[in-house]
Amino acid sequence: MKKQKQLMTQFIYEKVWTKVSDQEAIRLIDDEMKMGDGKGTLEYIKSTGANGKIITIGECRFKLEG
């Protein structure tokens, strides 16, 4: 069974990526988007991140480890 990659985040002014839980990521997404759908956006980040892409929402970036 393939292990799920860890979600990583960083603010645009930071140089270091930090591991983040799904719950924390949803909180960050909600903070940045205000009226957005945190859970739906997290699913988008995970599906897009599987291709190695980095997603930026406001001042926060997300990617999957690897």
Backbone torsions as a table, in degrees:
resi	resn	phi	psi	omega
1	MET	NA	135.5	-177.3
2	LYS	-79.9	130.6	178.9
3	LYS	-75.6	136.7	179.1
4	GLN	-70.9	137.2	179.5
5	LYS	-71.8	146.5	-179.3
6	GLN	-76.7	136.3	176.3
7	LEU	-76.1	136.3	-179.0
8	MET	-123.7	151.7	178.3
9	THR	-142.4	158.0	172.1
10	GLN	-157.6	148.1	171.2
11	PHE	-80.8	154.0	-172.8
12	ILE	-61.3	-22.3	180.0
13	TYR	-92.4	1.1	179.1
14	GLU	-98.6	157.3	177.8
15	LYS	-105.2	-19.3	-173.6
16	VAL	-104.3	134.3	174.3
17	TRP	-84.8	142.4	-178.1
18	THR	-123.3	137.8	175.3
19	LYS	-69.2	143.2	-176.5
20	VAL	-141.1	142.7	177.0
21	SER	-77.3	163.9	177.5
22	ASP	-59.8	-41.8	-178.8
23	GLN	-63.0	-42.7	178.8
24	GLU	-66.9	-39.3	178.5
25	ALA	-62.4	-42.7	178.2
26	ILE	-61.6	-41.0	178.1
27	ARG	-62.1	-44.3	178.4
28	LEU	-63.0	-43.5	179.4
29	ILE	-61.6	-46.7	179.5
30	ASP	-61.1	-39.5	178.2
31	ASP	-62.9	-40.2	-176.8
32	GLU	-78.1	-36.5	-173.9
33	MET	-93.6	-16.8	-178.2
34	LYS	62.7	-69.3	-174.7
35	MET	-107.8	19.8	-176.5
36	GLY	-86.2	-178.9	178.3
37	ASP	-104.2	95.8	-175.9
38	GLY	-58.2	-46.5	-178.1
39	LYS	-66.2	-44.4	178.9
40	GLY	-63.6	-40.2	179.0
41	THR	-66.8	-38.1	177.6
42	LEU	-61.9	-42.0	178.0
43	GLU	-62.3	-39.8	176.7
44	TYR	-62.4	-45.1	179.9
45	ILE	-59.4	-44.4	-178.9
46	LYS	-66.0	-41.1	-179.0
47	SER	-70.4	-39.5	179.0
48	THR	-74.4	-37.4	179.8
49	GLY	-64.7	-24.2	177.8
50	ALA	-61.7	-22.9	177.9
51	ASN	-93.3	9.8	177.5
52	GLY	85.8	8.1	-178.6
53	LYS	-81.4	152.0	174.2
54	ILE	-107.8	129.3	-179.2
55	ILE	-106.9	130.5	178.0
56	THR	-110.5	128.1	176.5
57	ILE	-127.0	111.3	-175.7
58	GLY	62.5	-120.9	179.8
59	GLU	-103.1	13.4	-174.9
60	CYS	-119.0	132.4	177.5
61	ARG	-107.6	149.1	177.5
62	PHE	-133.0	145.5	173.7
63	LYS	-156.0	168.6	173.3
64	LEU	-98.5	141.5	-178.6
65	GLU	-59.2	143.3	175.6
66	GLY	128.5	NA	NA
